[in-house]
Amino acid sequence: MTSTHTPSPVPGTPPAGDRRRWYALAIVMTAAFMDLVDVTIVNIAIPSIRQDEGASFSQIQWITAGYALAFAAGLITGGRLGDIHGRKRVFLVGVAGFTLASALCGLAVNPEMLVASRILQGAMAALMVPQVLSIVHATFPAYERGKVFGLFGAIVGLGAVSGPLLGALLTEWNLFGLGWRPIFLINLPVGVAALVLGGRFITESKAPRALRLDLVGVALVTLGLLMLVYPLTRGRELGWPLWGHLSMAGAFVVLAVLVAYERRKSARDGSPLVELSLFRVKSFAAGIAVQTVFGIALGIFFLVWTLYMQDGLGWSPLRAGLTGVPFSVAVSVAAGVSVQKLVPRFGRKVLQAGALVMAAGVLLYLWEAGHYGLGISSWQMALPLVVMGAGMGLIVAPLTDAVLSQVPREHAGSASGLINTVQQMGNALGLGLVSVVFFGAMSDHAAPSRTGLAHADAFQNALGWVAAVLGVIFLLMFALPKRPAQHVEGASGNASEHAVEIAVEEKREALV
C-alpha cells in the first residue's frame, strides 16, 4: 500500500462528527478485503482449475505469479496516480477494473484467458489498494486513526482465514455447475456496490505536491523481472533452451540499467521510482533483502502445499482449507505477542528466533511428510503448521520498524513503496522457482498410480529449499538494528502511518 505525500483534503471533507466518513471506511475496507480474499481464495482452487481447464504447470504458476507481478509493478505508480489525479477517482477506477477483471476470470474459456485476466486483476489492484489508507488519512482526524488502523489489522486477519475457506466452500458446492468460477464471480456484486457507494460517500483528496510518474522505471523493473521469471516457469517444459539462460542473464543487465537511469532521474527532477540513497542505510538495505527472500520462501511454499494436499494426497478443497486454519491463527497470535511483549525487550533477536522457529516447523513438516507418507492426516500436520505460523508471526509484525527505523522521515513514502513492491516481486520469483524445486522433482511420465508419491517427493524437496531460504534470512537479519528506533512506531505524520501501511501489507503477504 503506497502513499507518497500527506493527503491534503479538498473542500467538502466530512467533519469529525459526520457519519459519512464511517460509510467511506466500510467501502474502502470492503475493497481491501476483496483484494486479500481474491489472493488467498485462488490458491485453494488451483488444483480444480488445472483439472477442469487442462492447464499446464507453467500456466498454473502464472495464474498466481501473474497477479503478483502486475501488482508489484504497479504499486508505486498507482499510489502516485492517486496523488496526482485524486485518490477517490483512482480508487474507483481500480475497483471498476478489478471487478471487470474478476468477471473475465470467472468467464475464462481457456487457461490463456485466465492468466491474462489475472494479470489485469493484479494491475487494477495496484490502482485500488494504494489509495485505501490515503483515503482514511484524508477522511479521519488524527485521534481516530489508531482505531481505524486497528480495524484494518482485523480485516487482514479475517481475510487471511476466510479466503481459503471461502474458496474451498465455493469450489466444493459447485454452484450452478460452475465449479471454481464463483471464486471470481463473487467479486461482481461487491465491486458494483463499492462503485455506487464509493462515488457517493468517499471524499476526494490529492497530494499538495505530487511527484511525477517514472514510467520508464516501472517499465525497466517489469521487464527485468519478466526476463527472470518467465524462463523459470517455462524452462523445464521447454528443456531449458539457450534463450532462457540468456534472458535470465539479461535480466541483471536490465536491472543495472535501471540503477543508472534512476540515479540520473534523481539528479534531474528528484522523482525516481527507486530512491537509491535509501540503500546507503544499512538496516534498510538488509531489510529489503529480507523482504525479497522471505517473499521467495512464501511463494514456493503455499503453491506446492496446495498441490501436495489436493493432487498428491487427494484431499478435497474444503479439507485442505481447514487444514490451514491452525497456521493462520498461529501467525495472528504470535504477531500480537511479538510486538507487544517480546520486541521491546529482546529487539532483533525476536526476528531471528522467528526465522529459526519457522525453519524448525518446515523441517518438522518435512520429517512428517516422509514418515507418514500418503497416509498423513490433517491433525498430524497441525503441529508443524502451528510452529511455522508462530515463527512467521514473530517476523512479520516487528519487521516494519526494523526496516524503517533508520530511514529519514522525508523518505518514508519512498521506503514504504519499495518495501511493498519487493515483497510482491519476491513472491512472483518464488512462484517462478516452483518449476525448479517442485515440478522439476516430479517425473513428467509418472504412472497414474504413482502420482501421489511423485507429489509427496516433490513437496519434500521444496520444503528443503524453503528451510534453506529461511537459514539465509536468519543470517541477513544480523544486518538489522539490534533495537528498532522508536521514532517510527511512535512518530506523528507520515512516518508512523507508512509503518502501519507496511505492517498491514506484510501481514497480507504472510497469510496468502
C-alpha positions as CSV (number, residue, x, y, z in Angstrom):
1,M,0.0,0.0,0.0
2,T,1.8,3.0,-1.2
3,S,1.4,6.7,-0.5
4,T,3.8,9.4,-1.3
5,H,2.7,12.6,0.5
6,T,0.4,13.6,3.3
7,P,-3.0,13.9,1.7
8,S,-4.5,17.4,1.5
9,P,-8.2,17.2,1.8
10,V,-10.2,19.4,-0.6
11,P,-13.1,21.5,0.5
12,G,-16.0,19.3,1.4
13,T,-14.1,16.8,3.6
14,P,-16.6,15.4,6.1
15,P,-16.2,17.0,9.6
16,A,-15.3,14.8,12.5
17,G,-18.9,14.2,13.5
18,D,-20.1,13.4,10.0
19,R,-21.4,9.8,9.8
20,R,-20.4,9.6,6.1
21,R,-16.8,9.0,7.0
22,W,-17.7,5.6,8.5
23,Y,-19.5,4.7,5.3
24,A,-16.4,5.6,3.4
25,L,-14.3,3.5,5.7
26,A,-16.6,0.5,5.2
27,I,-16.3,0.9,1.4
28,V,-12.5,1.1,1.3
29,M,-12.2,-1.8,3.8
30,T,-14.5,-3.9,1.7
31,A,-12.3,-3.2,-1.3
32,A,-9.2,-4.1,0.7
33,F,-10.9,-7.3,1.9
34,M,-11.9,-8.2,-1.7
35,D,-8.3,-7.9,-2.8
36,L,-7.0,-10.0,0.1
37,V,-9.6,-12.7,-0.3
38,D,-9.0,-12.8,-4.0
39,V,-5.4,-13.6,-3.4
40,T,-5.9,-16.3,-0.8
41,I,-9.0,-17.8,-2.4
42,V,-7.2,-18.7,-5.6
43,N,-4.6,-21.0,-4.1
44,I,-7.1,-23.5,-2.7
45,A,-8.8,-23.7,-6.1
46,I,-5.7,-24.2,-8.2
47,P,-5.9,-28.0,-8.5
48,S,-9.6,-27.7,-9.6
49,I,-8.7,-25.1,-12.2
50,R,-5.9,-27.3,-13.5
51,Q,-8.1,-30.3,-13.8
52,D,-11.1,-28.6,-15.4
53,E,-9.2,-26.4,-17.8
54,G,-6.3,-28.7,-18.6
55,A,-3.8,-26.0,-17.6
56,S,-0.1,-26.8,-17.8
57,F,2.2,-26.5,-14.8
58,S,3.6,-23.2,-16.1
59,Q,0.1,-21.8,-16.6
60,I,-0.8,-22.7,-13.1
61,Q,2.2,-20.8,-11.9
62,W,1.2,-17.8,-13.9
63,I,-2.3,-17.7,-12.6
64,T,-0.7,-16.7,-9.2
65,A,2.6,-15.2,-10.3
66,G,1.0,-13.0,-13.0
67,Y,-1.2,-11.3,-10.4
68,A,1.8,-10.8,-8.0
69,L,4.0,-9.4,-10.8
70,A,1.4,-7.0,-12.1
71,F,0.6,-5.9,-8.6
72,A,4.2,-5.3,-7.7
73,A,5.0,-3.4,-10.9
74,G,2.0,-1.1,-10.5
75,L,2.0,-0.3,-6.7
76,I,4.2,2.8,-6.7
77,T,2.7,4.1,-9.9
78,G,-0.8,3.5,-8.5
79,G,0.0,5.5,-5.4
80,R,1.4,8.4,-7.4
81,L,-1.6,8.4,-9.8
82,G,-3.8,8.9,-6.7
83,D,-1.6,11.7,-5.5
84,I,-1.8,13.5,-8.9
85,H,-5.4,12.8,-10.1
86,G,-7.2,12.2,-6.9
87,R,-7.4,9.2,-4.6
88,K,-11.1,8.8,-4.9
89,R,-11.0,8.8,-8.7
90,V,-8.1,6.4,-9.0
91,F,-9.7,4.1,-6.3
92,L,-13.0,3.9,-8.2
93,V,-11.1,3.2,-11.5
94,G,-9.3,0.4,-9.7
95,V,-12.4,-1.0,-8.3
96,A,-14.2,-0.9,-11.7
97,G,-11.2,-2.6,-13.4
98,F,-10.8,-5.2,-10.6
99,T,-14.5,-6.1,-10.9
100,L,-14.3,-6.3,-14.7
101,A,-11.1,-8.5,-14.5
102,S,-12.9,-10.7,-11.9
103,A,-15.7,-11.3,-14.4
104,L,-13.2,-12.1,-17.2
105,C,-11.5,-14.6,-14.8
106,G,-14.8,-16.3,-14.0
107,L,-15.8,-16.4,-17.7
108,A,-12.4,-17.6,-18.9
109,V,-12.8,-20.1,-21.8
110,N,-9.2,-21.4,-21.6
111,P,-6.1,-21.1,-19.4
112,E,-4.5,-18.4,-21.5
113,M,-7.6,-16.1,-21.0
114,L,-7.5,-16.8,-17.2
115,V,-3.8,-15.9,-17.0
116,A,-4.3,-12.7,-18.9
117,S,-7.3,-11.8,-16.8
118,R,-5.3,-12.4,-13.6
119,I,-2.6,-10.1,-14.8
120,L,-5.2,-7.4,-15.5
121,Q,-6.7,-8.1,-12.0
122,G,-3.3,-7.5,-10.4
123,A,-2.8,-4.3,-12.3
124,M,-6.2,-3.0,-11.2
125,A,-5.5,-4.0,-7.6
126,A,-2.3,-1.9,-7.9
127,L,-4.6,1.1,-8.6
128,M,-7.1,0.3,-5.9
129,V,-5.1,-0.8,-2.9
130,P,-2.6,2.1,-2.5
131,Q,-5.5,4.6,-2.2
132,V,-7.1,2.8,0.8
133,L,-5.1,4.2,3.7
134,S,-4.6,7.5,1.9
135,I,-8.4,7.9,1.8
136,V,-8.5,7.0,5.5
137,H,-5.9,9.7,6.3
138,A,-7.9,12.3,4.4
139,T,-11.2,11.3,5.9
140,F,-10.4,10.8,9.6
141,P,-8.9,13.2,12.2
142,A,-5.6,12.0,13.7
143,Y,-7.1,11.0,17.1
144,E,-9.4,8.4,15.3
145,R,-6.8,6.8,13.0
146,G,-5.4,4.5,15.6
147,K,-8.8,2.8,16.0
148,V,-9.2,2.7,12.2
149,F,-5.8,1.1,11.7
150,G,-6.7,-1.5,14.3
151,L,-9.8,-2.3,12.3
152,F,-7.6,-2.8,9.2
153,G,-5.4,-5.3,11.0
154,A,-8.5,-7.2,12.0
155,I,-9.8,-7.2,8.4
156,V,-6.4,-8.5,7.2
157,G,-6.6,-11.4,9.7
158,L,-10.2,-12.2,8.8
159,G,-9.5,-12.2,5.1
160,A,-6.5,-14.5,5.6
161,V,-8.5,-17.1,7.4
162,S,-11.8,-16.7,5.4
163,G,-10.2,-16.6,1.9
164,P,-9.1,-20.3,1.8
165,L,-12.3,-21.5,3.5
166,L,-14.5,-19.5,1.2
167,G,-12.6,-20.7,-1.8
168,A,-12.9,-24.3,-0.6
169,L,-16.6,-24.0,0.0
170,L,-17.4,-22.3,-3.3
171,T,-15.4,-24.9,-5.2
172,E,-17.0,-27.8,-3.3
173,W,-20.5,-26.5,-3.7
174,N,-20.1,-26.3,-7.5
175,L,-22.8,-23.5,-7.6
176,F,-25.0,-23.7,-10.7
177,G,-22.5,-26.2,-12.1
178,L,-19.8,-23.5,-12.4
179,G,-17.1,-25.4,-10.5
180,W,-14.3,-23.0,-9.4
181,R,-15.6,-19.9,-11.3
182,P,-17.7,-18.5,-8.4
183,I,-14.4,-17.7,-6.5
184,F,-14.0,-14.8,-9.1
185,L,-17.6,-14.1,-9.8
186,I,-18.4,-13.4,-6.1
187,N,-16.4,-10.1,-6.6
188,L,-19.0,-8.7,-9.0
189,P,-21.8,-7.7,-6.6
190,V,-19.2,-6.5,-4.1
191,G,-17.4,-4.4,-6.7
192,V,-20.6,-2.9,-8.1
193,A,-21.7,-1.9,-4.6
194,A,-18.3,-0.4,-3.8
195,L,-18.5,1.7,-7.0
196,V,-22.0,3.0,-6.3
197,L,-21.5,3.8,-2.7
198,G,-17.9,5.0,-3.1
199,G,-19.0,7.6,-5.6
200,R,-21.4,8.9,-3.0
201,F,-19.6,8.7,0.3
202,I,-15.8,8.9,-0.4
203,T,-14.4,12.4,-0.3
204,E,-11.8,13.4,-2.9
205,S,-8.2,14.3,-1.9
206,K,-4.9,14.9,-3.6
207,A,-1.3,15.5,-2.5
208,P,-0.3,19.1,-2.4
209,R,2.9,18.5,-4.3
210,A,2.7,15.2,-6.2
211,L,5.8,13.7,-7.7
212,R,6.0,13.0,-11.4
213,L,5.4,9.5,-12.7
214,D,8.5,7.4,-13.5
215,L,7.1,5.2,-16.2
216,V,10.5,4.3,-17.6
217,G,11.5,3.0,-14.2
218,V,8.3,0.9,-14.0
219,A,8.9,-0.5,-17.5
220,L,12.5,-1.4,-16.6
221,V,11.5,-3.1,-13.3
222,T,8.8,-5.1,-15.1
223,L,11.0,-6.1,-18.0
224,G,13.8,-7.2,-15.7
225,L,11.5,-9.4,-13.6
226,L,9.8,-10.8,-16.6
227,M,13.1,-11.8,-18.1
228,L,13.9,-13.6,-14.9
229,V,10.6,-15.2,-14.0
230,Y,9.3,-16.3,-17.5
231,P,12.3,-18.6,-18.3
232,L,12.0,-20.1,-14.8
233,T,8.3,-21.0,-15.3
234,R,8.7,-22.3,-18.9
235,G,12.3,-23.6,-18.8
236,R,11.5,-27.1,-17.5
237,E,8.7,-27.7,-20.1
238,L,10.9,-26.5,-22.9
239,G,14.0,-28.4,-21.9
240,W,15.9,-25.3,-20.6
241,P,16.7,-23.7,-24.0
242,L,19.6,-21.3,-24.6
243,W,17.3,-18.2,-24.9
244,G,16.1,-18.9,-21.3
245,H,19.6,-18.7,-19.9
246,L,20.3,-15.6,-22.0
247,S,17.1,-14.0,-20.8
248,M,17.9,-14.6,-17.1
249,A,21.4,-13.2,-17.5
250,G,20.0,-10.2,-19.4
251,A,17.6,-9.5,-16.5
252,F,20.6,-8.4,-14.4
253,V,21.8,-6.1,-17.2
254,V,18.3,-4.5,-17.3
255,L,18.4,-4.0,-13.6
256,A,21.8,-2.4,-13.9
257,V,20.4,0.0,-16.5
258,L,17.5,0.7,-14.1
259,V,20.0,1.7,-11.4
260,A,21.9,4.0,-13.8
261,Y,18.6,5.6,-15.0
262,E,17.2,6.1,-11.5
263,R,20.5,7.8,-10.5
264,R,20.2,10.2,-13.4
265,K,16.5,10.8,-12.8
266,S,17.0,11.6,-9.2
267,A,19.6,14.2,-10.1
268,R,17.4,15.7,-12.8
269,D,14.0,16.1,-11.2
270,G,14.1,14.4,-7.8
271,S,11.3,11.9,-8.5
272,P,12.7,8.5,-9.2
273,L,10.8,5.3,-8.9
274,V,13.5,4.0,-6.6
275,E,15.2,6.3,-4.1
276,L,18.7,4.9,-4.3
277,S,20.0,6.9,-1.4
278,L,17.9,4.6,0.9
279,F,20.3,1.7,0.1
280,R,23.1,3.6,1.9
281,V,21.1,2.9,5.1
282,K,22.4,-0.5,6.2
283,S,19.2,-1.6,8.0
284,F,17.0,-0.6,5.1
285,A,19.2,-2.5,2.5
286,A,19.2,-5.6,4.8
287,G,15.5,-5.3,5.3
288,I,14.8,-5.1,1.6
289,A,16.9,-8.3,1.2
290,V,15.0,-10.0,3.9
291,Q,11.6,-9.0,2.4
292,T,12.6,-10.2,-1.0
293,V,14.0,-13.6,0.2
294,F,11.0,-14.0,2.5
295,G,8.7,-13.5,-0.4
296,I,10.5,-16.2,-2.3
297,A,10.0,-18.7,0.5
298,L,6.3,-17.9,0.8
299,G,5.8,-18.1,-3.0
300,I,7.3,-21.5,-3.1
301,F,5.6,-23.0,0.0
302,F,2.0,-22.0,-0.4
303,L,1.6,-23.2,-4.0
304,V,3.3,-26.5,-3.6
305,W,1.5,-27.1,-0.3
306,T,-1.9,-26.7,-2.0
307,L,-0.9,-29.1,-4.9
308,Y,0.5,-31.6,-2.4
309,M,-2.6,-31.8,-0.3
310,Q,-5.1,-31.9,-3.2
311,D,-3.3,-33.5,-6.1
312,G,-0.9,-35.6,-4.1
313,L,-3.0,-36.7,-1.1
314,G,-6.3,-36.5,-2.9
315,W,-7.9,-34.2,-0.3
316,S,-11.0,-32.1,-1.1
317,P,-10.6,-28.3,-1.3
318,L,-12.5,-28.0,1.9
319,R,-10.3,-30.4,3.9
320,A,-7.2,-28.6,2.5
321,G,-8.7,-25.2,3.5
322,L,-9.5,-26.3,7.0
323,T,-6.0,-27.8,7.4
324,G,-4.5,-24.4,7.0
325,V,-6.5,-22.7,9.8
326,P,-4.0,-23.5,12.6
327,F,-1.3,-21.8,10.6
328,S,-3.3,-18.6,10.2
329,V,-4.3,-18.5,13.8
330,A,-0.7,-19.1,15.0
331,V,0.5,-16.2,12.8
332,S,-2.0,-13.8,14.2
333,V,-1.4,-14.7,17.8
334,A,2.4,-14.7,17.5
335,A,2.4,-11.4,15.7
336,G,0.5,-9.7,18.5
337,V,2.8,-11.1,21.2
338,S,6.0,-10.2,19.4
339,V,5.1,-6.5,19.0
340,Q,3.6,-6.0,22.4
341,K,5.8,-8.2,24.6
342,L,8.9,-9.5,23.0
343,V,10.4,-6.9,20.7
344,P,10.5,-4.1,23.3
345,R,12.6,-6.5,25.5
346,F,14.7,-8.5,23.1
347,G,14.8,-6.5,19.8
348,R,16.3,-8.1,16.7
349,K,16.6,-11.5,18.4
350,V,12.9,-11.9,18.2
351,L,13.0,-11.7,14.4
352,Q,16.0,-14.1,14.2
353,A,14.2,-16.5,16.6
354,G,11.2,-16.3,14.3
355,A,13.3,-17.4,11.3
356,L,14.7,-20.3,13.2
357,V,11.3,-21.4,14.6
358,M,9.7,-21.2,11.2
359,A,12.6,-23.3,9.8
360,A,12.1,-25.8,12.6
361,G,8.5,-26.1,11.6
362,V,9.4,-26.6,8.0
363,L,11.9,-29.4,8.9
364,L,9.3,-31.0,11.2
365,Y,6.8,-30.9,8.3
366,L,9.5,-32.4,6.1
367,W,10.0,-35.3,8.5
368,E,6.3,-36.0,9.0
369,A,5.7,-36.0,5.2
370,G,8.4,-38.6,4.8
371,H,7.5,-40.6,7.9
372,Y,3.7,-40.8,7.4
373,G,3.8,-40.8,3.6
374,L,0.5,-40.6,1.8
375,G,-1.3,-41.7,5.0
376,I,-0.6,-38.4,6.7
377,S,-3.7,-36.7,8.3
378,S,-4.7,-33.1,8.9
379,W,-4.2,-33.4,12.7
380,Q,-0.6,-34.7,12.1
381,M,0.1,-31.6,10.0
382,A,-1.3,-29.3,12.8
383,L,1.9,-29.2,14.9
384,P,4.4,-28.2,12.2
385,L,1.9,-25.7,10.8
386,V,1.5,-24.1,14.2
387,V,5.3,-23.9,14.7
388,M,5.7,-22.4,11.2
389,G,2.9,-19.9,11.9
390,A,4.4,-18.9,15.2
391,G,7.8,-18.3,13.6
392,M,6.2,-16.2,10.8
393,G,4.3,-14.2,13.3
394,L,7.5,-13.3,15.2
395,I,8.9,-12.0,11.9
396,V,6.1,-10.1,10.0
397,A,4.9,-7.7,12.7
398,P,8.2,-6.3,14.0
399,L,10.0,-6.3,10.7
400,T,8.4,-3.0,9.8
401,D,10.1,-1.0,12.5
402,A,13.4,-2.8,11.9
403,V,13.5,-1.9,8.3
404,L,12.3,1.7,8.7
405,S,14.0,2.6,12.0
406,Q,17.0,4.3,10.4
407,V,15.3,5.7,7.3
408,P,14.9,9.5,7.3
409,R,11.3,10.6,7.7
410,E,11.3,12.5,4.5
411,H,11.9,9.3,2.6
412,A,9.2,7.2,4.5
413,G,6.9,7.2,1.5
414,S,9.6,6.0,-1.0
415,A,10.7,3.4,1.5
416,S,7.2,2.0,2.1
417,G,6.5,1.8,-1.6
418,L,9.8,0.0,-2.3
419,I,9.2,-2.5,0.6
420,N,5.8,-3.4,-0.6
421,T,7.0,-3.7,-4.2
422,V,9.9,-6.1,-3.4
423,Q,7.5,-8.2,-1.2
424,Q,5.4,-8.9,-4.3
425,M,8.4,-9.3,-6.6
426,G,9.9,-11.9,-4.2
427,N,6.6,-13.7,-4.2
428,A,6.5,-13.7,-8.0
429,L,10.0,-15.0,-8.2
430,G,9.2,-17.7,-5.6
431,L,6.3,-18.8,-7.7
432,G,8.6,-19.0,-10.7
433,L,11.0,-21.2,-8.8
434,V,8.3,-23.7,-8.1
435,S,9.0,-25.0,-11.6
436,V,12.5,-25.9,-10.4
437,V,12.1,-27.1,-6.9
438,F,8.7,-28.8,-7.2
439,F,7.7,-29.6,-10.7
440,G,11.4,-30.3,-11.6
441,A,11.4,-33.1,-8.9
442,M,8.4,-34.8,-10.5
443,S,8.6,-37.2,-13.4
444,D,6.6,-36.0,-16.3
445,H,5.7,-39.5,-17.2
446,A,5.0,-40.9,-13.8
447,A,2.4,-43.7,-13.9
448,P,-1.1,-42.6,-12.5
449,S,-0.7,-45.0,-9.6
450,R,2.5,-43.1,-8.6
451,T,1.2,-39.6,-8.9
452,G,0.7,-39.2,-5.2
453,L,4.2,-40.4,-4.4
454,A,5.6,-38.1,-7.0
455,H,3.8,-35.1,-5.4
456,A,5.0,-36.2,-1.9
457,D,8.6,-36.5,-3.0
458,A,8.5,-33.1,-4.8
459,F,6.9,-31.5,-1.7
460,Q,9.7,-32.7,0.5
461,N,12.2,-31.4,-2.0
462,A,10.5,-28.0,-2.0
463,L,10.4,-27.9,1.9
464,G,14.2,-28.5,1.9
465,W,14.6,-25.4,-0.2
466,V,12.3,-23.4,2.0
467,A,14.2,-24.3,5.1
468,A,17.5,-23.3,3.4
469,V,16.0,-19.9,2.4
470,L,14.9,-19.3,6.0
471,G,18.5,-20.0,7.0
472,V,19.6,-17.3,4.6
473,I,17.0,-14.9,6.1
474,F,18.4,-15.6,9.6
475,L,21.9,-14.6,8.5
476,L,20.6,-11.4,6.7
477,M,18.9,-10.3,9.9
478,F,22.3,-9.7,11.6
479,A,22.4,-6.5,9.5
480,L,19.2,-5.2,11.0
481,P,19.5,-2.8,14.0
482,K,19.6,-4.6,17.4
483,R,16.6,-2.5,18.6
484,P,14.3,-0.6,16.1
485,A,14.4,3.1,16.8
486,Q,11.2,4.4,18.5
487,H,10.6,7.3,16.1
488,V,9.0,5.0,13.5
489,E,6.5,3.4,15.8
490,G,5.6,6.5,17.8
491,A,6.1,9.2,15.2
492,S,3.5,11.6,14.1
493,G,2.7,12.2,10.5
494,N,3.7,10.1,7.5
495,A,6.5,8.0,9.0
496,S,4.2,6.3,11.5
497,E,1.4,5.8,9.0
498,H,3.7,4.3,6.5
499,A,4.9,1.9,9.2
500,V,1.2,0.9,9.7
501,E,0.7,0.6,5.9
502,I,3.6,-1.8,5.6
503,A,2.6,-3.8,8.7
504,V,-0.8,-4.4,7.2
505,E,0.8,-5.3,3.8
506,E,3.3,-7.6,5.5
507,K,0.5,-9.5,7.3
508,R,-1.4,-9.7,4.0
509,E,1.7,-11.1,2.2
510,A,2.5,-13.6,5.0
511,L,-1.0,-15.1,5.1
512,V,-1.7,-15.6,1.4
